[in-house]
């Protein structure tokens, strides 16, 4: 089943579901489906249970941090040039807000096919970082969603045990974010390595 067919099947089975195809121009051509938050649990359940697909295994869950970026677009406008109205081309720049993204790779062990790739996006990178957890649909997503919560800061609503998995409790910030800044104080690191100890000594020498 092509990605276009999967999109069509979802939209027919779940009225109101927003399903956008995100094209992958690389040689792998592993295109993906961007889902809306409201219908994602219904879509996930459908993909797992429908007989034609039976996507019963979630192999991989990945986090991505997309910073705000500037988008340039050429537009044609009418301006007065030496008293004569002419159509000229101008470059308009707009800022595309940043967001966090989570990508799920799904396979069918029963049918021996896949992957079907799903994407979810937060509203922004600051206050609105909630996404529905897909752990209730695919249990294999549990630890991977915890890792993304820990390192990127995505809050998975409905996750059965959402807590840090790599960083310790009390650690501030999320180390995989693109704008993460390492702290100057290295003394709190529980297992300091040589380069960490060296930087700690350098910091101590400045004070």
N, C-alpha and C positions, 0 to 999 in steps of 0.2 A: 504494500500500500504506500503510495507516494505521500509526501508531506501535505500536498494539496488535498488529497483524499482524506487524510486524517483530519485536517481542518474542517472539511465539509461534513464529515461524520459527526464531529463534536458539535458543530453549529446546528445540525439537524436534531441531534439527541438532546441537547441542552439549550433551549431557547434563551436568548439574551446573552449567551456567553460571547465574550470578545476574544477572538483568537487571531493574532496577527503573525504572519510568516516572516521570520527574520532570515534573510538569505545569507549564506556563507559562501563567499566568492573563492575560497581556497580550493585546491584540488580534491579535498575530501568531500566537499559539497554537503556537509552535514548541516542542513538547514534546521531551524528550530521554531518553536511556537511560543509566542509571548501571550500569557494569559492574564485576565483581569482577576483581582483579588476576590471579588464577590462569588465567582463561579468556579474557582480553582479546585475546591474540594470535590465538587460534583464532577468536574472534568477528570480529575485524577482517578476518582472511583470508577468512572466510565471506562477510562483507558485500561485500568487494571482488570475490569470484569467483563468487558464486551468480548464475545467469542472470537471475533476476527483479529483482535489484537492481543489480549491477555498479557498486558505489560506487567508481569508479576514481580519484576526485580529492578530495584533502583541501584545501579552500580556506583554512581558517582554524583556528588553534590558539590558544586564549586561556587565560591563567592567572588564577586568582581566589584571594585570601587571605581565609579565613573565620576571624575571631577567635573565641575562646571567648565564649559568650553565655549569659545567664541565661534560663531558660525557666520561665514561671509556668503552673501548672495547677490548676484548681479541682477539689477532691475533696470528697466527702461522708463525714463521719466521725461516729461517735456519741460524744457527750460528756455529762457530767453538768452540767445547768444547774439550779441551785437544788435539787439533790437529785433531779432527774428526768432520766432518760436521754433525750436528744433528738438527732436527726440534724441536724448543722450543716454548713455549707460552709466549708472552709478553703482557703487558697491555698498550695500547695507549690511551692517554687522549687528547680530543679536547674540545674547548670551543664553546658551542652553543649560538649564539647571542640572546639577549633579544628582546622582542617585546611586543606590546600592542594588546589585543584581545577584540573583541566585539561579544557578543553572542545574537542572536535573537530567541525568542520562538514564533512560529507561530501556529495558530489554524484556523479552519474553523467553523464559527458560522453557516453558511448555511448547511454544510455537517455534522457538529457535530463530528469532529475528530481532532486529533493533540496530542502532538505538533510535528511539524517538526522544527528542530533546525539548524540554520545557524550560521557559524562562519566567521569572517573577521579578518585578522591580518595585522598590520602595518609592514613596512620593518624593523624598529628598534624602540628604545625607545627615540631617541634624535631628529634628524632633520626630519626623514621620518615617520611622525606620521599621515599622511593623509589617510582617508578612504572615500569611497562614502557614502553619507547619504541615508538611506532608508526611510526617512520621506516622500519624494514624492510618495512612494509606499504605506506605512502604516503610516497614520498621527499620530497614537498612539505612534510612535517612537520619536516624536518631543522633548518632555520634557526629555525623558530618554537619548537621544543622547546629549542633553544639559548638563545633569548631568555628563555623561561620559567625555565630553569635559572639564567640570569644574574640576572634581576630578581626572581624569587620564591624560588629555592633548591630547586626540585624536581630530584631526581636521576633521570634517565631511564636505567634499566638497558637495555643493548643498543643505545644510541645510538652511531653510528659515529664521532662526533667531538664529544664533549660538552665544550665549553670556552666561556668567556665570549665574547659577541659584541658587546656595547655597552660594558660597563664594562671597564676594563683589568685585566690579571692583577695580583693583589696587592690589588685593591680588596676591602674588607671589607664584608660584609652584602649585602642584596638590596633595592634602592631601591623596589620596588613593593609591598613588604610594608606592611600598614596601620600597623604599629607602628614603622616605620623612622624613625630619628632622624638628621638630618643632622649630620655631624661639625663640631666647632668649628674644626678646623684646615683652612683652605681652600688652604693654600700648595701642596699636592700636586696640585691639579686641573690636568690637562695643558693645557686651553684655557680659562683663567678669563675670564668675562664681567664686565661692569661691576658687576652686583649682587653677584657673588662677590667681586670685588676690594674693594668697599665693605664687605662683611661681614668680610673679612680684616683691613681697616684698623681696623674697630671692635673686633675681637678683640684686635689688637695693642695698641690703646689701653688695654685693660683690664689689661694685664700690665706 
